[in-house]
Amino acid sequence: MAIYSAPLPKSVGRELPKADAASLEFEDIQHFLIHRSPALAARYEFLTFREPLAGRAWLRAMTEKVTTAAAVRSGQLNTRWVTVALNWNGIRALGLDDHSLASFPEEFRQGMATRAEVLGMTGANHPEHWKGGLASADLHAIVILFARDVPERERCRVEHEKFLSQCQGVEVLSSLDLEAIPPFDYAHEHFGYRDRLSQPVIEGTGEEPMSGSGPAIKAGEFFLGYPDEEGPSAEGPKPEILSRNGSYLAYLMMEEHVGAFRDFLRQHGETQDEQELVAAKLMGRWRSGAPLVLTPEKDDPKLAGDYQSTNDFDFGKMDPRGYACPLGAHIRRMNPRDTAANMNRRKMIRRGGTYGPPLPEGAPEDGRERGIAAFVGCASLVRQFEFAMNVWANDPNFHELGNERDPIFGTQDGTFDMTIPKRPIRKKIKGLPAFTTICGGAYFFLPGIKALRYLASLT
């Protein structure tokens, strides 16, 4: 989920393929889930509305700066991309009536912090340890800025700071600056794994799915008001303007313990090659991005860079027992492909980036914060995000493993294992340490442009 740090995709700077006009209303959809910005820097600001009138004034002005999917698809090159989202408390603070507030799904009304137990966020991951006021009832909104570079991010930060000084009653609770980490020729995170190798394609965008990624997914799995994989769109929030072209976002700030991760690799691998294999078994891909199913014995960086080939595999037929990619590896849990039912109803879109400085190779843990701050976009938090967290990431008996959680993303407390199948004797690593810690999270509603204007006009 690293901020984009590779050569610009072919779609940037040119008009994208024409889509069915009846499919997606691009002029009313925020760009965030449609388009991945070619950004090297970002800033998230978490806001509170002390006064409803000030909150509506802020939202009215910010709506005019929001980047639409239509603007991106026109081929216009930009230097910054703005997204605005609100949580349930924020929508209430703007003055939406009680009947409409009650029409939002229960999980969204409760918020991520309240549902932490359902999500497996216990121990060090519990909301009582979260930072930045993200578990507070004062959190109301987020403005997400993706910028071409750090100077542009800073220019926008100052511009927004000046605007906020004129909006007495709107305050920044906390903020987070993000930057891509070197090398900049491909997207990756602090552990060194290549990222952005598998994403669903939304039907109606005109994009073609990559080999092995499955068919394009109905727009209703990501945006309210459109048919989903089971038929007509589900009932959304009221009034109707709120249930068209909006999405739900699950935000997670996940600290990565790079020093502990490297220590673990050294503990379980005597040579560099053995350490790389252990890292690959945890993820299901080599750190280059090459999948173990296609190249189980040694890394193949050339395959990793071939986006038409690096996803062209399955688990059920090509590696049913997990001799190549362990059954409990991260990519096998979080995207089971042909080994799970109803997969088209579980797909999600990821956006986000890396924060904190990289830890130099060979350096001990320096105590500085670094990690991933990412969003998952979907039409149903329960069916998509919460299912993935509860079952795929944190169910110890996933794939009948018995006592395992996702080795990278799951909640680890030293009591869970990792099984690496191998003939004739499998290897079981006991007491897996925590390589990551959730230190913040929230549920947001990503409204369409018309819905933003409606909320800004409430009285």
C-alpha positions in Angstrom: 0.0 0.0 0.0 3.0 2.3 -0.4 2.4 5.7 -2.0 2.9 5.4 -5.7 6.7 5.3 -6.4 7.0 3.7 -9.8 6.8 5.0 -13.4 3.5 6.6 -14.1 0.8 4.2 -15.3 -0.2 4.5 -19.0 -3.6 6.0 -17.9 -2.0 9.1 -16.4 -1.9 12.0 -18.7 -4.3 10.6 -21.3 -8.0 10.1 -21.6 -9.1 6.7 -20.3 -11.2 4.2 -22.3 -14.8 5.2 -22.7 -17.2 3.5 -20.2 -20.9 2.8 -20.5 -22.4 6.1 -19.6 -25.2 4.3 -17.6 -22.7 2.5 -15.5 -20.8 5.0 -13.4 -21.5 8.7 -12.9 -17.9 9.8 -12.9 -18.6 13.5 -12.4 -20.4 12.7 -9.1 -17.8 10.1 -7.8 -14.7 11.1 -5.8 -11.6 9.9 -7.6 -10.2 8.0 -4.6 -11.4 4.4 -5.4 -11.5 4.9 -9.2 -8.0 6.2 -9.8 -4.6 5.7 -8.1 -2.8 9.0 -8.0 0.8 9.2 -9.2 1.8 10.7 -5.8 5.1 10.6 -3.9 3.7 12.3 -0.8 0.5 12.6 1.1 -1.1 14.1 4.2 -4.1 13.0 6.2 -5.8 15.5 8.5 -8.4 14.3 11.0 -10.8 17.1 11.9 -13.5 17.9 14.5 -16.5 20.3 14.0 -17.0 22.3 17.2 -19.7 24.3 15.5 -22.2 22.9 12.9 -22.2 26.1 10.9 -18.4 26.2 10.7 -18.4 22.5 9.7 -20.8 23.1 6.9 -18.9 26.2 5.7 -15.7 24.1 5.7 -17.3 21.3 3.8 -18.9 23.6 1.2 -15.5 25.1 0.4 -13.6 21.8 0.4 -16.2 20.2 -1.9 -15.1 22.5 -4.6 -11.5 21.3 -4.2 -12.4 17.6 -4.3 -11.0 15.7 -7.3 -13.7 13.8 -9.2 -13.3 10.6 -11.2 -14.4 12.5 -14.3 -11.5 15.1 -13.9 -9.0 12.3 -13.6 -10.4 10.3 -16.6 -10.2 13.4 -18.8 -6.5 13.0 -18.9 -5.7 16.2 -17.1 -2.4 16.1 -15.3 -2.5 17.4 -11.8 -0.1 18.0 -8.9 -2.5 17.2 -6.1 -5.7 15.1 -5.5 -8.1 15.9 -2.7 -10.6 13.5 -1.0 -13.1 14.3 1.8 -14.8 11.7 4.0 -17.0 11.9 7.2 -17.7 9.5 10.0 -21.2 9.0 11.5 -20.5 11.5 14.3 -19.3 14.0 11.7 -22.5 13.7 9.7 -24.5 14.1 12.8 -22.5 17.2 13.8 -23.3 18.8 10.4 -27.0 18.6 11.3 -28.5 15.6 9.5 -31.8 14.6 11.0 -32.2 11.5 13.3 -34.3 9.5 10.8 -31.6 9.8 8.2 -28.8 9.1 10.7 -30.5 5.9 11.7 -30.6 4.7 8.0 -26.9 4.2 8.0 -25.6 0.6 8.6 -25.1 -0.3 12.3 -21.4 -1.0 12.0 -20.9 2.5 10.5 -22.9 4.1 13.3 -21.0 2.3 15.9 -17.5 3.0 14.4 -14.4 0.9 14.3 -13.3 1.5 17.9 -16.6 0.1 19.2 -16.3 -2.9 17.0 -12.6 -3.6 17.8 -13.3 -7.0 19.4 -15.2 -8.2 16.3 -12.2 -7.1 14.2 -9.7 -9.0 16.4 -8.1 -5.7 17.6 -7.1 -6.8 21.1 -4.0 -6.4 23.3 -1.6 -3.8 21.9 -4.0 -3.3 19.0 -6.9 -2.2 21.2 -8.4 1.3 20.7 -7.3 2.3 24.2 -3.8 2.5 22.7 -4.7 4.3 19.5 -3.1 7.6 18.6 -4.3 10.9 17.1 -7.7 11.0 18.7 -9.0 8.3 16.3 -10.9 6.5 19.0 -12.5 9.8 20.2 -16.1 10.8 19.6 -14.6 14.2 18.6 -13.4 12.7 15.3 -15.7 13.9 12.5 -13.9 14.1 9.2 -10.8 13.4 7.2 -9.3 15.3 4.3 -6.9 13.1 2.3 -4.3 14.9 0.2 -2.1 13.1 -2.3 0.6 15.3 -3.8 3.0 14.8 -6.7 5.9 15.6 -4.3 6.7 16.9 -0.8 6.9 20.7 -1.8 3.4 20.4 -3.3 2.2 18.7 -0.2 3.6 21.5 2.0 2.1 24.1 -0.2 -1.3 22.5 0.2 -0.8 22.1 3.9 -0.2 25.8 4.4 -3.2 26.7 2.1 -5.5 24.5 4.2 -4.0 25.9 7.5 -4.8 29.4 6.4 -8.4 28.4 5.4 -9.0 26.7 8.7 -7.9 29.9 10.5 -11.0 31.5 8.9 -13.3 28.6 10.0 -13.6 29.1 13.7 -15.1 25.9 15.0 -13.2 23.5 12.8 -10.0 22.1 14.3 -7.4 19.5 13.3 -7.3 16.7 15.9 -4.2 15.2 14.4 -2.4 14.7 11.1 -0.1 12.3 9.4 2.5 13.0 6.7 3.3 10.2 4.3 6.1 9.7 1.7 7.2 7.0 -0.7 10.4 5.2 0.5 13.4 4.4 -1.8 14.0 2.9 -4.2 11.3 4.8 -6.2 11.1 2.6 -9.2 8.4 0.4 -7.7 5.9 0.6 -4.8 6.8 -1.2 -1.6 6.5 -1.0 2.2 9.0 -0.9 5.1 9.5 -4.7 5.2 10.6 -4.6 1.6 7.7 -6.3 0.0 6.6 -5.1 -3.4 3.0 -3.8 -3.3 0.1 -3.1 -5.6 0.3 -6.3 -7.5 -3.4 -7.4 -7.2 -6.4 -5.1 -7.3 -10.0 -5.7 -8.5 -11.2 -3.9 -11.7 -14.6 -2.2 -11.4 -17.1 -2.9 -14.1 -17.9 0.2 -16.1 -14.5 1.9 -15.8 -13.3 0.6 -19.2 -10.3 -1.0 -17.6 -9.3 -4.6 -18.4 -8.5 -7.1 -15.5 -5.0 -8.5 -15.5 -4.5 -12.2 -16.0 -5.4 -14.2 -12.9 -7.3 -11.3 -11.3 -10.7 -12.6 -12.3 -13.5 -10.7 -14.1 -14.4 -7.1 -13.5 -16.5 -6.7 -10.4 -19.9 -5.1 -10.4 -19.8 -1.4 -9.4 -22.3 -2.0 -6.5 -19.6 -3.9 -4.6 -17.8 -0.6 -4.1 -20.3 2.3 -4.8 -23.8 2.7 -3.4 -26.7 2.9 -5.9 -25.4 0.4 -8.5 -26.2 -3.3 -9.1 -23.8 -5.7 -7.2 -22.8 -9.3 -7.8 -26.2 -10.5 -6.6 -28.5 -8.1 -8.5 -30.1 -4.7 -7.9 -28.5 -2.3 -5.5 -29.1 -2.7 -1.8 -31.0 -0.1 0.2 -28.7 2.8 1.2 -28.9 5.7 3.6 -31.6 8.3 3.4 -32.3 10.6 1.8 -31.6 9.1 -1.6 -29.0 11.6 -2.5 -26.7 10.0 0.1 -27.2 6.5 -1.3 -25.8 7.3 -4.8 -22.1 7.2 -5.7 -20.8 7.0 -2.2 -18.6 4.3 -0.5 -17.5 3.3 2.9 -13.9 3.5 4.0 -12.1 1.6 6.7 -8.9 3.4 7.7 -6.0 1.6 9.5 -2.8 3.0 10.7 -0.4 0.0 11.1 3.0 0.4 12.6 5.6 -2.0 11.2 8.3 -3.4 13.5 11.1 -3.7 11.0 13.8 -4.5 13.5 11.8 -7.3 15.0 11.0 -8.6 11.5 14.6 -8.7 10.5 15.6 -10.4 13.8 13.0 -13.1 13.1 14.4 -13.8 9.6 17.9 -14.1 11.0 16.7 -16.4 13.7 15.1 -18.8 11.2 17.5 -18.5 8.4 21.3 -19.0 8.5 22.1 -17.5 5.1 20.6 -14.6 3.2 18.9 -17.0 0.8 17.3 -18.8 3.7 16.1 -15.6 5.2 14.6 -14.5 2.0 12.7 -17.8 1.7 11.3 -17.4 5.2 10.2 -13.9 4.3 8.5 -15.3 1.2 6.8 -18.0 3.1 5.3 -15.5 5.5 3.9 -13.3 2.7 3.3 -15.9 -0.1 5.5 -13.8 -2.5 9.2 -13.1 -2.6 9.9 -9.6 -1.6 10.4 -8.8 -5.3 6.7 -9.6 -5.7 7.1 -12.9 -7.5 4.5 -15.4 -6.3 5.7 -18.6 -4.6 3.1 -20.6 -6.6 4.8 -19.8 -9.8 8.4 -19.7 -8.6 8.7 -21.7 -5.3 12.4 -22.4 -5.2 14.0 -19.1 -6.0 13.1 -15.5 -6.6 12.3 -14.2 -10.1 12.3 -10.4 -10.1 11.6 -10.3 -13.8 8.3 -12.2 -13.2 7.4 -9.8 -10.5 7.6 -6.9 -12.9 5.4 -8.6 -15.5 1.9 -7.5 -14.3 0.2 -9.7 -16.9 1.9 -12.9 -15.5 2.6 -12.3 -11.8 -1.0 -12.7 -10.8 -1.8 -15.6 -13.2 -2.1 -18.4 -10.7 -4.6 -20.1 -8.4 -4.2 -22.0 -5.1 -6.7 -24.8 -5.4 -5.4 -26.5 -8.5 -1.8 -25.4 -8.6 -0.8 -25.6 -4.9 -3.6 -27.3 -2.9 -1.5 -28.4 0.0 0.6 -25.3 0.3 4.0 -26.8 -0.5 4.8 -23.6 -2.5 2.7 -21.0 -0.7 1.8 -22.0 2.9 -2.0 -22.2 3.6 -1.5 -19.5 6.3 0.6 -17.1 4.2 -0.6 -13.5 4.0 -1.7 -13.4 0.4 -3.4 -16.8 0.7 -5.4 -15.6 3.7 -6.3 -12.1 2.5 -7.1 -13.2 -1.1 -7.9 -17.0 -1.1 -8.7 -16.8 -4.8 -10.3 -20.2 -5.9 -10.1 -21.7 -2.4 -13.0 -19.6 -0.9 -16.6 -19.2 -1.9 -18.3 -16.0 -2.9 -15.0 -14.1 -3.6 -16.6 -11.5 -5.8 -18.6 -10.3 -2.8 -15.5 -9.9 -0.7 -13.3 -7.8 -3.0 -12.1 -4.5 -1.7 -10.1 -1.6 -3.1 -6.9 -0.5 -1.2 -5.4 3.0 -1.1 -2.8 4.4 1.2 0.9 5.0 1.7 3.9 4.6 3.9 4.8 6.9 6.8 8.1 7.2 8.7 11.7 6.9 7.6 13.1 3.6 6.2 15.3 1.6 8.6 18.7 1.2 6.9 19.7 -2.4 6.3 21.8 -3.8 9.2 20.7 -1.0 11.6 19.1 -2.0 14.9 15.5 -0.9 15.7 15.7 2.9 16.3 12.4 3.4 18.1 11.0 5.7 15.3 7.5 5.2 14.1 7.1 3.8 10.6 4.4 1.8 8.8 1.4 1.8 6.5 -1.6 4.1 6.8 -4.2 2.7 4.4 -7.9 2.7 3.4 -10.1 -0.1 2.3 -13.0 0.9 0.1 -16.2 -1.1 -0.2 -20.0 -0.9 -0.2 -20.5 -3.1 2.9 -18.1 -2.8 5.9 -19.6 -6.0 7.4 -19.6 -8.2 4.3 -16.2 -7.1 3.0 -13.9 -5.4 5.5 -15.1 -6.9 8.8 -15.3 -10.4 7.2 -11.7 -10.1 6.1 -10.5 -9.0 9.5 -12.5 -11.5 11.5 -12.2 -14.6 9.3 -9.3 -14.2 6.9 -6.8 -12.3 9.1 -7.6 -13.5 12.6 -9.5 -16.8 12.7 -7.0 -19.3 14.1 -8.7 -22.2 12.3 -8.7 -20.6 8.9 -8.1 -23.4 6.3 -8.3 -25.7 9.4 -4.8 -24.6 10.5 -5.8 -24.8 14.2 -3.7 -22.1 15.8 -2.6 -19.5 13.3 -3.4 -16.0 12.3 -2.2 -13.9 9.4 1.6 -13.7 10.1 1.9 -10.1 8.8 -1.5 -8.5 9.3 -3.2 -10.6 12.0 -3.2 -9.8 15.8 -0.2 -11.7 17.2 0.6 -12.1 20.9 3.3 -14.8 20.9 0.8 -17.7 21.3 0.1 -18.4 17.6 2.1 -20.5 15.1 3.1 -20.6 11.4 3.1 -23.9 9.5 5.4 -24.2 6.4 4.4 -27.5 4.6 7.3 -29.4 3.3 8.0 -33.0 2.2 8.7 -35.2 4.1 8.5 -33.1 7.3 6.6 -29.8 7.6 8.1 -26.9 9.6 6.1 -25.3 12.4 7.3 -22.0 13.8 5.9 -21.7 17.4 5.1 -18.4 19.1 5.1 -16.0 16.2 5.9 -12.5 17.3 4.0 -9.4 16.3 5.5 -7.7 13.3 2.8 -5.0 13.1 0.5 -3.1 15.5 -2.7 -1.3 14.7 -2.3 2.1 16.3 -5.4 3.9 14.8 -8.5 3.3 12.8 -11.9 4.6 11.8 -14.9 4.1 9.6 -15.7 6.9 7.1 -18.4 7.6 4.5 -17.0 8.8 1.2 -20.0 10.7 -0.3 -20.6 11.6 -3.9 -20.2 15.2 -4.9 -23.9 15.9 -4.8 -24.1 14.3 -1.4 -21.3 16.5 -0.1 -23.1 19.6 -1.3 -26.3 18.4 0.3 -24.6 17.8 3.7 -22.9 21.3 3.4 -26.4 22.9 2.8 -28.1 21.4 5.9 -29.7 23.9 8.3 
